[in-house]
Amino acid sequence: MSSGAAMSSVTIDPARMRNVMGHFATGVTVITAVHEGAPVGMACQSFTSLSLEPAYISFAPALTSTTWPRIREAGSFVVNVLAEDQQDVCRAMGRSGGDKFADVAWDKGGNGAPRLAGSIAWIEADVEHILPGGDHEIVIGRVSALEVPRDAAPLLFFRGAYAGLTG
């Protein structure tokens, strides 16, 4: 947008936005932390690498999330990149209430946050910046450690359903 461009007054229907954006395949992650001595986690598709120097990642939790405030308060977290065979883990972390970790194996990361067993990659980070983003917040995390513990295909989300790689 050029500096002289006028702001658009077009209103986009949220259902149409969801439908159209659903055509963009995303990887599936679970953001985890420890809050008041207990593991917390949430499924997240809005994750991306942001910067190599410094090493930053970003994700965008909804303002309606009940888990994000606990992760924010913890200050450090792990992004767990899920494998194609971890749909059950995603479902567990995507639900509200209950013990999301009851049937999910994990170990403690270097920053204390859960690293989920079977993930194809994990990234430990500290909350560096939080910016407003409409009905979400944009979280920028400074990476403190990262690893690829497993060679497997990623879990993807496409058009409202889980998907995998073909070919």
URNORWO-V178749 format. One record per residue. N is the residue number from 1. SS is DSSP state (alpha for helix, beta for strand, coil for the rest). OMEGA is omega as a letter, one per 20 degrees, with the letter a starting at -180 (* if undefined). D_FIRST is the distance of its C-alpha to the first C-alpha in Angstrom with 2 decimals. Layout:
BEGIN
N/SS/OMEGA/D_FIRST
N/SS/OMEGA/D_FIRST
END
This chain:
BEGIN
1/coil/r/0.00
2/coil/a/3.78
3/coil/a/6.55
4/coil/a/8.15
5/coil/r/6.34
6/coil/r/8.91
7/coil/a/9.22
8/coil/r/10.79
9/coil/r/14.53
10/coil/r/15.34
11/coil/a/17.86
12/coil/r/18.36
13/coil/a/22.01
14/alpha/r/22.63
15/alpha/r/25.36
16/alpha/r/23.21
17/alpha/r/20.50
18/alpha/a/23.43
19/alpha/a/24.91
20/alpha/a/21.94
21/alpha/r/21.01
22/coil/r/24.75
23/coil/r/24.47
24/coil/a/22.82
25/coil/r/25.89
26/beta/r/25.90
27/beta/a/28.56
28/coil/r/30.60
29/beta/r/31.32
30/beta/r/33.43
31/beta/a/32.58
32/beta/r/35.92
33/beta/r/37.35
34/beta/a/40.61
35/beta/a/40.77
36/coil/r/44.08
37/coil/a/45.89
38/beta/r/44.73
39/beta/r/42.23
40/beta/a/39.13
41/beta/r/36.61
42/beta/r/33.89
43/beta/a/32.50
44/beta/r/28.82
45/coil/a/26.56
46/coil/a/23.31
47/beta/r/24.35
48/beta/r/22.74
49/beta/a/23.44
50/beta/a/20.90
51/beta/r/22.38
52/coil/r/25.55
53/coil/i/26.14
54/coil/a/26.57
55/coil/r/27.35
56/beta/r/25.04
57/beta/a/24.69
58/beta/r/22.78
59/beta/a/23.59
60/coil/r/22.68
61/coil/r/25.78
62/beta/r/25.92
63/coil/r/26.84
64/coil/a/29.88
65/coil/r/31.19
66/coil/r/34.65
67/coil/a/34.71
68/alpha/r/31.50
69/alpha/r/32.94
70/alpha/r/35.96
71/alpha/r/33.99
72/alpha/a/31.88
73/alpha/r/35.20
74/alpha/r/36.71
75/coil/r/34.03
76/beta/a/34.54
77/beta/r/34.17
78/beta/r/34.52
79/beta/r/32.16
80/beta/r/34.59
81/beta/a/33.32
82/coil/r/35.55
83/beta/a/37.62
84/coil/a/38.10
85/coil/a/41.47
86/coil/r/40.18
87/alpha/r/39.18
88/alpha/r/41.86
89/alpha/r/40.30
90/alpha/r/36.92
91/alpha/r/38.73
92/alpha/a/40.67
93/alpha/a/37.63
94/alpha/a/35.68
95/coil/r/38.41
96/coil/r/38.87
97/coil/r/41.98
98/coil/r/44.99
99/coil/a/45.43
100/coil/a/42.59
101/coil/a/44.36
102/coil/a/47.79
103/coil/a/47.69
104/coil/r/45.08
105/coil/r/46.40
106/beta/r/44.66
107/beta/a/45.48
108/beta/r/44.32
109/coil/r/41.63
110/coil/r/41.87
111/coil/r/39.83
112/coil/a/42.05
113/coil/a/39.61
114/beta/r/40.75
115/beta/a/40.18
116/beta/r/40.88
117/coil/r/43.57
118/coil/r/42.50
119/coil/a/38.82
120/coil/r/37.60
121/beta/r/35.68
122/beta/a/35.32
123/beta/r/33.13
124/beta/a/34.38
125/beta/r/31.92
126/beta/r/31.77
127/beta/a/29.18
128/beta/a/27.16
129/beta/r/24.23
130/beta/a/23.44
131/beta/r/20.10
132/beta/r/19.42
133/beta/r/17.80
134/coil/r/18.60
135/coil/r/22.05
136/beta/r/22.17
137/beta/r/22.21
138/beta/a/20.60
139/beta/r/23.48
140/beta/a/23.39
141/beta/r/26.86
142/beta/a/28.51
143/beta/r/30.65
144/beta/r/34.34
145/beta/r/35.96
146/beta/a/35.30
147/beta/r/37.50
148/coil/a/37.98
149/coil/a/41.38
150/coil/r/41.59
151/coil/a/40.85
152/coil/r/39.98
153/coil/a/37.42
154/beta/r/34.57
155/coil/r/34.39
156/beta/r/31.40
157/beta/a/30.09
158/beta/r/29.03
159/coil/r/29.02
160/coil/a/30.73
161/beta/r/33.47
162/beta/r/34.51
163/beta/r/34.38
164/coil/r/35.49
165/coil/r/35.10
166/coil/r/37.22
167/coil/*/38.45
END
